Amino acid sequence: MKISIIYHSETGNTAKVADVIAEGIRKAGNIDVKCMSITDIDADFAKASAGFILGTPTYLASFSWQMKKFLDTELKSLNIDGKLCGVFATANYFGGGAEVAELTLIGQLLVRGVLIYSAGASKGQPYTHLGAVTRKEGDDFEKERAELFGERFGEKAIELFA
């Protein structure tokens, strides 16, 4: 099984969090995961993926315009409909913007017919409701939660598609 993590990263922080989430996915089982910048997509790998996680830096309480352009112009070609999807966001500080960015990404994905992943409170604490959120590349606690989000996502992908 393959899972694609596709992100936009301006400073490198979002790319680093993508790598942490990928480590969590690998803990879930036999999953081939690849992290890809929106500017360097391995289309063959992405099209063969059972799941996608999209990551973005937070800009003005939303996701980046570069991610919006990717969603509008390139995502359709990756055939994501019916696949498991999740989101994560990075921010300079906590203040509400990252959650709005995640919800906006989720809305974009829902209209494309995907299955949105959320463990909600079903897996207990720490909760990973909407997706991982970190300040910049994350402190140790935030990285642990991002990795846990990846592991839980991977477990659900295996449950649904293996």
C-alpha positions as CSV (number, residue, x, y, z in Angstrom):
1,M,0.0,0.0,0.0
2,K,1.2,3.5,-0.8
3,I,0.4,6.8,0.9
4,S,1.4,10.2,-0.4
5,I,2.1,13.2,1.8
6,I,1.9,16.3,-0.4
7,Y,2.8,19.7,1.1
8,H,3.8,23.3,0.4
9,S,6.7,24.5,2.5
10,E,8.0,28.0,2.3
11,T,10.7,27.8,5.0
12,G,11.2,24.0,5.3
13,N,9.1,23.6,8.5
14,T,6.1,22.0,6.8
15,A,8.5,19.6,5.0
16,K,10.0,18.6,8.3
17,V,6.6,17.9,9.8
18,A,5.7,15.8,6.7
19,D,8.7,13.6,7.4
20,V,7.6,13.2,11.0
21,I,4.1,12.1,9.9
22,A,5.7,9.7,7.4
23,E,7.6,8.0,10.3
24,G,4.3,7.5,12.1
25,I,2.7,6.0,9.0
26,R,5.6,3.6,8.7
27,K,5.0,2.5,12.3
28,A,1.5,1.4,11.4
29,G,2.6,-1.4,9.2
30,N,3.8,-2.3,5.7
31,I,3.2,1.0,4.0
32,D,5.3,2.7,1.4
33,V,5.0,6.4,2.1
34,K,6.5,9.3,0.1
35,C,6.7,13.0,1.0
36,M,6.4,15.3,-1.9
37,S,6.5,19.1,-2.4
38,I,3.6,20.5,-4.5
39,T,6.4,21.5,-6.9
40,D,7.9,18.0,-7.3
41,I,5.1,15.4,-7.4
42,D,5.8,11.8,-8.3
43,A,2.5,11.4,-10.2
44,D,2.8,7.6,-10.7
45,F,3.3,7.1,-6.9
46,A,0.5,9.5,-6.0
47,K,-2.0,7.9,-8.5
48,A,-1.2,4.5,-7.0
49,S,-1.7,5.7,-3.4
50,A,-4.6,4.6,-1.2
51,G,-4.3,7.7,0.9
52,F,-3.2,11.3,0.8
53,I,-2.2,13.8,3.5
54,L,-2.0,17.4,2.5
55,G,0.2,19.9,4.5
56,T,0.4,23.6,4.4
57,P,1.8,26.6,6.3
58,T,-0.8,28.9,7.7
59,Y,-1.2,32.3,6.1
60,L,-3.8,34.7,7.5
61,A,-5.9,32.0,9.1
62,S,-6.0,29.8,5.9
63,F,-3.7,27.7,3.8
64,S,-1.2,29.1,1.4
65,W,-2.1,30.4,-2.1
66,Q,0.4,28.0,-3.5
67,M,-1.6,25.1,-2.0
68,K,-4.8,26.6,-3.4
69,K,-3.3,26.8,-6.8
70,F,-2.2,23.1,-6.5
71,L,-5.7,22.1,-5.4
72,D,-7.3,24.0,-8.3
73,T,-4.9,22.9,-11.1
74,E,-3.1,19.7,-10.3
75,L,-4.9,17.6,-7.6
76,K,-7.6,16.3,-9.9
77,S,-5.1,14.5,-12.1
78,L,-4.0,12.4,-9.1
79,N,-7.4,10.6,-8.9
80,I,-8.0,11.1,-5.2
81,D,-11.8,10.4,-5.2
82,G,-12.7,7.6,-2.8
83,K,-9.3,7.6,-1.1
84,L,-8.5,8.3,2.5
85,C,-7.2,11.8,3.1
86,G,-6.0,13.9,6.0
87,V,-4.5,17.3,6.6
88,F,-1.9,19.1,8.7
89,A,-0.8,22.6,9.2
90,T,2.2,24.6,10.5
91,A,2.0,28.0,12.0
92,N,4.3,30.6,13.5
93,Y,2.2,30.6,16.7
94,F,-1.1,29.2,18.0
95,G,-4.0,31.5,17.7
96,G,-6.7,29.7,15.7
97,G,-5.4,30.1,12.2
98,A,-4.1,26.6,11.7
99,E,-7.4,25.0,12.6
100,V,-9.1,27.2,10.0
101,A,-6.5,26.3,7.4
102,E,-7.2,22.6,8.2
103,L,-10.9,23.0,8.0
104,T,-10.6,24.8,4.7
105,L,-8.4,22.1,3.3
106,I,-10.9,19.5,4.5
107,G,-13.7,21.3,2.7
108,Q,-11.7,21.4,-0.5
109,L,-11.1,17.6,-0.2
110,L,-14.7,16.7,0.6
111,V,-16.0,18.2,-2.6
112,R,-13.6,15.9,-4.4
113,G,-15.3,12.9,-3.0
114,V,-12.6,11.6,-0.5
115,L,-12.9,9.9,2.8
116,I,-11.6,12.3,5.5
117,Y,-9.6,10.8,8.3
118,S,-10.1,11.9,11.9
119,A,-9.6,9.8,15.0
120,G,-11.5,12.4,16.9
121,A,-11.6,11.3,20.5
122,S,-12.0,7.6,19.6
123,K,-8.4,6.8,20.1
124,G,-8.1,8.7,23.4
125,Q,-5.6,11.3,24.3
126,P,-3.7,12.9,22.9
127,Y,-6.5,13.8,20.5
128,T,-5.8,14.3,16.8
129,H,-9.2,15.8,15.8
130,L,-8.6,17.6,12.5
131,G,-5.0,16.7,11.8
132,A,-1.6,17.6,13.2
133,V,-0.8,21.2,14.0
134,T,2.7,22.4,14.9
135,R,4.3,25.7,15.6
136,K,7.0,26.0,12.9
137,E,8.6,22.5,12.8
138,G,7.2,21.6,16.2
139,D,8.6,21.0,19.7
140,D,9.0,17.5,21.0
141,F,5.3,17.2,22.1
142,E,4.0,18.5,18.8
143,K,6.3,16.2,16.9
144,E,5.0,13.2,19.0
145,R,1.4,14.2,18.1
146,A,2.3,14.6,14.4
147,E,3.9,11.1,14.4
148,L,0.9,9.7,16.3
149,F,-1.4,11.3,13.7
150,G,0.6,9.5,11.0
151,E,0.5,6.2,12.8
152,R,-3.3,6.5,13.3
153,F,-3.8,7.5,9.6
154,G,-1.7,4.5,8.5
155,E,-3.7,2.1,10.8
156,K,-7.0,3.4,9.3
157,A,-5.6,3.0,5.7
158,I,-4.6,-0.6,6.5
159,E,-8.1,-1.3,8.0
160,L,-9.9,0.2,4.9
161,F,-7.7,-0.9,2.0
162,A,-5.4,-3.8,2.9
